[in-house]
Amino acid sequence: MNKKYRNYEDSLLESLKNHEEAVAYLNAALQDDDQRVFLLALKDVFKAQNIDISAFASESNITRQNIYRILSSKGNPRWQNLTSLLDVLGLQLHLTDRDDKFIPLAINTKLFKALSQQAIKQGISLDNLIYEKLSK
């Protein structure tokens, strides 16, 4: 039996071209206690969206070398640099209360995409949509 396998990184980068997928990916990375997970996720988003680091550097007022250093596995950006990077990407950090709503789920990609699209149509967050569905 000859099965075709898709390279995980290629599949991930393809999905991260979608803005909503990229935001969900970054939010999931923020849940990790290790800040490097978020920075590596941010690096994946840069790569997926073919962001020109030189142009991005001038727009964010951070040197190209510093951006590469921030996105490295040893990155430890200053708050101002991190918020500048996110601002140029059109993103911002958002804090929420920890509550009983969060239930970690293993979810397949097709279901995740369908739920994401439904949440967008309803104008609510994916977390709220899942919570509503689980509460019924």
C-alpha positions in Angstrom: 0.0 0.0 0.0 1.5 3.3 -1.1 0.3 6.1 1.2 1.1 9.7 0.5 2.2 11.7 3.4 2.2 15.4 3.7 5.1 17.2 5.3 3.9 18.6 8.6 5.8 21.9 8.3 4.5 22.4 4.7 1.0 21.8 5.9 1.4 24.1 8.9 2.9 26.9 6.8 0.1 26.6 4.3 -2.6 26.9 7.0 -0.7 29.9 8.6 -1.2 31.9 5.4 -4.7 32.4 6.6 -4.9 35.3 9.1 -7.4 33.7 11.4 -5.4 30.5 11.5 -2.2 32.4 12.2 -4.0 34.3 15.1 -5.3 31.0 16.5 -1.9 29.4 16.3 -0.2 32.4 18.1 -2.9 32.3 20.8 -2.3 28.6 21.3 1.4 29.3 21.6 0.8 31.9 24.2 -0.7 29.3 26.4 2.6 27.6 26.9 4.7 28.5 29.9 7.9 28.7 27.8 8.0 32.1 25.9 10.2 30.5 23.2 7.1 28.6 22.0 5.4 31.9 21.1 8.5 33.3 19.5 8.9 30.2 17.4 5.2 30.3 16.4 5.7 34.0 15.4 8.7 32.9 13.3 6.4 30.3 11.6 3.9 33.0 10.8 6.6 35.2 9.3 7.8 32.4 7.2 4.3 31.3 6.1 3.3 34.8 5.1 6.6 35.4 3.2 7.3 38.5 5.3 10.3 40.4 4.0 12.3 41.0 7.2 14.2 44.0 5.8 10.9 45.8 4.9 9.4 44.7 8.1 12.3 46.0 10.1 12.0 49.5 8.7 8.3 49.5 9.3 8.7 48.3 12.9 11.8 50.4 13.7 13.7 47.3 14.8 16.9 46.3 13.0 16.8 43.3 10.8 19.4 41.6 12.9 17.4 42.2 16.1 14.3 40.7 14.5 16.2 37.6 13.6 17.6 37.5 17.2 14.0 37.9 18.6 12.7 35.1 16.5 15.5 32.7 17.3 15.2 29.9 19.9 17.2 32.1 22.3 15.1 35.2 21.6 14.2 37.3 24.6 12.6 40.5 23.2 12.0 43.6 25.1 8.3 44.4 25.6 8.5 47.4 23.2 10.1 45.3 20.5 7.5 42.5 20.8 4.6 45.0 20.7 6.2 46.7 17.7 6.4 43.4 15.8 2.8 42.5 16.7 1.6 46.0 15.7 3.1 45.8 12.2 1.4 42.4 11.8 -1.9 44.1 12.8 -2.1 42.1 16.1 -2.3 43.0 19.7 -2.1 41.1 23.0 -5.4 40.6 24.7 -5.8 39.4 28.3 -8.7 37.3 29.5 -9.6 36.0 32.9 -8.9 32.4 33.6 -12.1 30.6 34.2 -13.8 27.3 33.9 -14.6 27.9 30.2 -11.2 26.6 29.0 -11.4 22.9 28.3 -8.4 21.6 26.3 -9.6 19.6 23.3 -8.1 17.4 20.7 -9.9 18.6 17.5 -9.4 17.5 13.9 -8.4 20.1 11.3 -11.7 20.0 9.3 -13.8 20.5 12.5 -11.5 23.3 13.6 -11.8 25.1 10.3 -15.6 24.7 10.3 -15.9 26.0 13.8 -13.6 28.9 13.0 -15.7 29.9 10.0 -18.9 29.7 12.1 -17.4 31.8 14.8 -16.3 34.5 12.3 -19.8 34.5 10.7 -21.4 34.9 14.2 -18.8 37.6 15.1 -17.7 35.8 18.3 -14.4 34.2 19.4 -13.8 30.5 18.7 -13.5 29.9 22.5 -17.0 31.3 23.0 -18.5 29.3 20.2 -17.0 26.1 21.5 -18.1 26.9 25.1 -21.7 27.5 23.8 -21.7 24.2 21.9 -20.3 22.3 24.9 -22.8 24.0 27.3 -25.8 22.7 25.4 
